[in-house]
Amino acid sequence: MRLALLCALLTSTSVLAQSPTGVPRGKNQRTLCGCATSRFLTHGAVTLDATHALSAWLHGETSLSGFANVDGKLVGQSLPMSVQELPVEHAAASGSRLVKVTSTGTGAGLVGLVRPNETSPKDVVTTTFAGPAVDQAAGPPPLLTMLWLAPVEERERKDCGPWTTARLAFELREGSPAVDAFLIRDGRTGEQSLVDARHAGAFGIGRVDVCDHGFALGHTELLEIVPVSSSWGRGEPWVFALDPSGQLDPRRIGAPTSADEDLLDTAFPVPGTPTKPYSMMSVGGMWTLSAAGGLLAGCVGFLFWRFKRRRLETITCSSCHARIPVDVLDEKTDGFFCPVCGAAGIWKAKGRVDVDVTSL
């Protein structure tokens, strides 16, 4: 199972810096307070064909445009591409959107992120267009073994202002596509917001007005959270009953089939601690295997000792009456002369372990 991914809320707090009108100062608040910015969700050169697309998060008035590299300079050019936004029914107002670029023909060029009032792109992806897109179906959805939601709380940071939010943490099933967004729906009103996973990691799922992004919790009592991949694949919903006052922990009342039952009763995870509960079954299995291994080692040791042991017998020379130790299990020696006087022969009878002494 993949390592648990924790969307941890930034913990620093400070007094809100405001202008006389009560609006946070500065024009680039998104940079100052850590809002998720526009970015491609695919890195490296890509080829767009009938089934493959290029995904990106666009924030504010940032757009996607085509460019060509002419003598080391980026020059705008028309590319055979179409930009589509993930549709969300009953969506709340937001300055962010999840989009994908599909091919409408053949060609090659650079697709760039262009901020408002700028002509040069912030970032570009080398793109080859191999033919018109045919398959518009969404890709595979993220599969979560667990999703935790912390109580609703009020937060405040310099340059970001106050906001109402709830921290979120989740664990991916091994091999699952990454989570790039959360589709959050109010179970009572039906209003929805598509929240950037990076925003959730910095601020929780709540709406931050400076970022113009997030879900406005307000008096929400029933919340549905659906993980979304960059290819627009939607996972199964997780449903929570909330206490808008934040006095009580959210109560999970619905979980998808991909959930790990061993994790459903665990508390909100703390970074650095395992999410898997302590299992007596696993401990018992460890002790059982240890006992079985010890027993097997004992049997092997006994057999080795049994077949490789020595059996010493002390005999008396019939000539000099010296006492001589003899290993009656030593197959390499059938007989020898008395090592004291040399006047008697000592031998072992064939087929038996008796030792006889014969005078010469």
N, C-alpha and C positions, 0 to 999 in steps of 0.2 A: 504494500500500500504506500502510496506516495506520502511524503512528509506533509503533516498538517500545515495549511496555509492560514495565517492569522491576519485578519484585517484589523490592525491595532489603531485605535484612535490616538491622534497626537495629544500629548498630555500637557504641553506647556500652556499656561494661561496668563493673561495680563489684562490691564485696563484698556478698554476700547479707546483708540485715538480717533476723535471725531472733529469735523469742521464745525463752525458755528451753526450750520444748518442741520447737524445731526447725521450727516452722511460720512462714512469713513473716507479719510483723505487718500489721495493718490489715484492715478489712472491705471496702474499696473498691479492692482490688488491680487490678481490671479497668480502672479509670480511671487508676491510677498507672502501670501498665506498658504501656498502649497496646493492650489487647485490643480486638478488634472488638466493637462494642456492637450492641444491637438497633436495627434501622432498616428503613424502607420502601425498597424498590428501585425504586419509582415515585414521581415527584414531580409535584405539581400535582393538580388535580381529575381524577378518573377515572370512567368509566362501566363498570359490570360487566354483561355480558350473556351470551348463550349461549356466546361464545367467548373473552371477555376476563376476566382475573383480576388481582388486586392481590397482588404478591409482597412478602415481607419476610423478614429474618433475625431470629429470636428467640433470645436468649441467656438462660440461667438460667431463672428462673420468670416472665419477662416474657410477657404474653399480649396478645391483641387483643380489644378490646371496642367496642361501639357507643355513640355519644354524639350528643347534640343540643345546639345552641346556643340557650339560653333566656336572653334578656335579657343577653347577653354572658357567660354562664356555661355551662360544659360540664356537661351532666347526662346520666348514663348512660341509655341506652335500647336496646331490642331492635331489631336490624336483620335483614333477610332475607339473612343471609350464612352461609357455611360455611367453616371454617378447616381446611385439609388440609396435612399434613406430607409432604414428599418422602420416600417410603419408600426405605430403604437396607438391602439384605440383608446379614446377617452384620456389622452395624454395631457398632463399638466404642462404649463408653459416651462420651457427649459432652453438654455442657450447652448445645449450640447446635443449631438446626434451621432448615431452609429451608422456609417455608410459603407458601401462596397462599390468598387469600380469593376465593371464588366466590359468585355470586348465587344465591339460592334463591327469589326473588320480585321484587316491585317496591317502590320506595320511595327514600328519600334520607336521608343523615345523615353523620356523621363516624366513621371507623374510627380508633381510637387505640391506641398502644402504652402498655400499663400495666405498670409495674414492681410487683414484690411489695410489699405493705404500703402501696401508694399508691392513691388514688382518682382523681387527675387524670392524664390521659395525658401521656406525655413528648412525643409527636408525634402529629398527626392528619392524615388525608387526607380531603378532601371527596369523598364517594362517592355516585354515583347507581346504583341497582339497576334495570336495565331488563328483567329477566326471568330465569327460571331458567337456570343453566348447562347446556348440552347437550354441547358438545365438551370432553371431558376430556383430549384428546391434548396432549402436550408441544409447546412452541413450537419454533422453529428452533434448532439447536445452534450453539455457537460454533465457528468455523473458525480454527484456528491454523496459520500458515505455519511456525512454529517454536516449540519449547519446550525450554528449557535447564534443567538441574538441576546444582547445585553439589555438591561432596563433602559427606558427612555430617560435622557438626562439633558440638562442645559449646559452648553459649553460656550466659551468666549476666548478669542485670541486676538492679539493685536493685528490690525490691518484686515481682519476677517470679520470682526463683529461677533455678536452672539448668535447661536443657532441651537435648535432642538434636534437631537439625534439619538441613535442607538448603535452601539458598536456591533460588528458582525464578524464572525469567524467561520471558516468552513474547511472541510477536508475532501480532497479529490480522490476518486477511485483511480487506481493505477491504470494508465493508458487512456484516461479521459482527456478530451480537449480542455484547454484552459478556460477559465471564466474571465471574460472581458467586460461583462456588464451584468447588472441585476435588474430584472423587470419587477418593479414593486407596485403592488395594487392594494388599494383600500378595499377590504372585503365588504364594507357597508355601502360606500358611494360608487365604487367601481372606477374611481380615478386612478390613473397609472402614471408612473415615471420610470424612464430608463436611466439607471444610475451607472456611471462609469465605475468599474471595479477599482480603479486607482483612487477615485474620489472616496469610495467606501473605505479604502485603506487609510486615508488621511483624516477623514472627518466622520466616518460612519455613514449611515444611509440618509441622514437628515439633510434637508435643503440648506445651503449656505447662499445667502442672497448675493454676496459679492461675487461668488462663482457663477451665479445664475444656474445652479445645478443641484440635484439631490431631490429627495422625496420629502414633501412637507407633511410631517407627522401630525401636527396639530392635535386633534382629539381622536386620532385613529385608535380603534379598539380591536380591529381584526385586520391582520396584515398577511398578504400573500407574497412570497419571494420566489422568483423563478430565475435560475442562473442562465446566462446567455453566452454563447461562444462567439468568436469573431466572424464565423461563417453564418451567423444568425440562428444557429441551432438552439432551441429552447428546451431546457431540462424540465423535470417534473416540479411542481410547486411545493414549497414548504410553507405551512400555515401556522401563524402565531396569534394568540389572543394577548393583547397588550393592556397594560395599565397606564393610561396617558399621564398620570401623575408621577410615574416612575417609582412608586413605593413598592411595587411587586415585580418579580421577575416575569418576563414573557413566558407564556405557557404554550408549548408546542402541541397543536391539536391535529396536525396533518403532516405526514412525511412521505416521500416517494419510495418506490420499491428498491431504489439503489441504496437506501439508508442502511447503516450498520447498526443492528439492534443492540450490540454491546455498548454503543456510544450514546444511545438515546437518552439515558438517564445521567449522563455526565454533565458537570457544571461547565460554565464558560471557561475555556482553556486559558492558562497562564503561560506566556512564552517560556520555553525551556523545560516544560514539564510534559510527560507523555500523556496522550489523550486516551490511550487504551486503559480500561479499568483493570485493577488487580484481579487476576483469575486464579482461583484455587484449582481449577481443572488443569491449567498449564503448570502450576507448581506440582500438583500430584503426578502429572505425566512426567515431569522432570525427575521426581524421586523414583518413580517406577522404572524409568529408563536407567537411572543410576544403579538401582538395586539389581536389575537384570544384567547390566554390564559387569557389576561386581561378581555376581554369581557365575557368569560365563568365564570371567578371568580366573576365578577360583577353580573351576572345573579343569580348565586348560592347565593351570599350575599343578593340580593334583595329578593329572595324567602324565605331565612331563616328569614330575617327581617319581611317579610310580614306575615308569619305564626307564628312567635314567638314574635311579638310586643305586647305591652300593649296599652290598650285604657282606660284612666282614665276619669271618669265623677264625677263631684262634685254635691252632692245632699244635701238637707236641711232636717234635722230631723223635723217631724211634731209636735214633742212634745217640744223639747228644742231649736229648730231652729239652732242647730249646723251644720256647713258645714263639710260634710264627703266625702273624695275621695274614689271612688269605681272603681276597674278595671272590666269593663263590659265584657272583653274577658277571664277572669279567670274562667275556667271550673270547678275548684275545689270548688268554693264557690257559693252556690245558695242563701243564705241569712244569716243574722246575726242581733243581736240587736244593737241599737245605742250605740257606745262605750262611749258616754258622759253621757247620762241619763239612758239608758237601758229601757226606757219606750216606745220605738217604734221599730217595726220590719222592717228591710230593706231586700228586696228580689228582685231577677231578674226573670222576666217572662220567662217561658219555650218557647224556639223557637224564642225569640227576645232579644234584648240587652237593652231594657228599664229597668229602675230601679224604683221601687215603694216603698213608705214608708207608713206603716200602723200603726196607733196608737193602743196600746194594751188597 
